[in-house]
């Protein structure tokens, strides 16, 4: 999934979010990324450095809201997301986990 995201100083970033594990490493994803960045429809955007932010499938991103009791036992990450830069992409470098499944709602 691709999404343009505003930065803190009027710059823009192209967010790449993996919906399927490993999808961002495919030739198709790289082609789409490059096509979006080179498009005449996005040339007017002032891009940040690096312009692309990659979030892998299962990334345990920090959240600023309470987690439902249906996800008992899950402790969310606190603070800023850890990242690393590889060439021209900022990559999430924190914990990656399996997909969380909620417990069934209580029956009354």
C-alpha positions in Angstrom: 0.0 0.0 0.0 1.4 3.4 -1.0 0.5 6.7 0.7 1.9 10.2 0.5 2.3 11.5 4.1 3.1 15.1 5.2 6.2 15.8 7.3 6.7 18.3 10.1 8.3 20.9 7.9 6.1 21.1 4.8 7.9 18.1 3.1 6.2 14.9 1.9 7.1 11.3 2.1 6.0 8.2 0.2 5.0 5.6 2.8 5.2 2.0 1.6 3.2 -0.4 3.9 3.6 -4.1 3.3 0.2 -5.8 3.3 1.8 -9.1 2.4 5.1 -10.1 3.9 8.0 -9.4 1.6 5.9 -7.5 -1.0 8.0 -4.3 -0.8 11.1 -6.2 -2.0 9.5 -7.2 -5.3 10.3 -5.7 -8.7 6.7 -4.6 -9.0 6.8 -2.6 -5.8 10.0 -0.9 -6.7 8.6 -0.1 -10.2 5.4 1.5 -8.6 7.5 3.4 -6.1 9.7 4.9 -8.8 6.7 5.6 -11.0 5.0 7.5 -8.2 8.0 9.6 -7.4 8.7 10.4 -11.0 5.0 11.2 -11.9 4.3 14.7 -13.2 1.3 14.7 -10.7 3.7 14.5 -7.8 6.6 16.7 -9.1 5.3 19.7 -7.3 5.7 18.0 -3.9 8.8 19.0 -1.8 10.0 15.5 -0.8 11.9 14.8 2.5 15.1 12.9 2.7 14.9 10.0 2.2 11.7 10.4 0.3 10.5 6.8 0.9 9.5 5.3 4.3 9.0 1.5 4.4 7.0 -0.3 7.0 7.3 -4.1 6.8 4.4 -6.5 7.4 3.9 -7.1 11.1 5.8 -4.0 12.2 5.1 -3.3 15.9 4.6 0.5 15.5 4.2 2.7 18.6 0.6 3.8 19.2 -0.8 6.7 21.2 -4.2 5.2 22.1 -5.3 2.4 24.5 -5.3 -1.2 23.2 -8.6 -3.1 23.5 -9.0 -5.6 26.2 -9.7 -8.1 23.4 -5.9 -8.2 22.8 -5.1 -9.4 26.3 -1.4 -9.9 26.9 -0.2 -7.6 24.1 2.0 -4.8 25.3 2.4 -2.0 22.7 5.7 -0.4 21.8 6.4 2.9 23.6 8.2 5.9 22.2 9.5 6.6 18.7 9.7 4.0 16.0 13.2 2.7 15.4 14.4 3.2 11.8 17.5 2.7 9.7 18.4 4.3 6.3 19.3 2.0 3.4 20.4 3.9 0.3 17.3 6.2 -0.3 14.7 4.4 1.9 14.0 4.9 5.6 13.1 1.4 6.9 11.3 0.5 10.2 13.9 -1.3 12.3 11.9 -2.3 15.4 10.2 -5.5 16.5 8.2 -7.4 13.8 5.6 -9.8 15.1 2.8 -12.0 13.8 -0.6 -10.6 13.2 -2.6 -10.2 16.4 -5.9 -12.0 16.7 -8.5 -10.7 19.1 -10.0 -12.9 21.7 -13.8 -13.5 21.1 -16.1 -11.0 22.7 -17.6 -12.1 26.0 -21.1 -13.6 25.7 -23.7 -12.7 28.1 
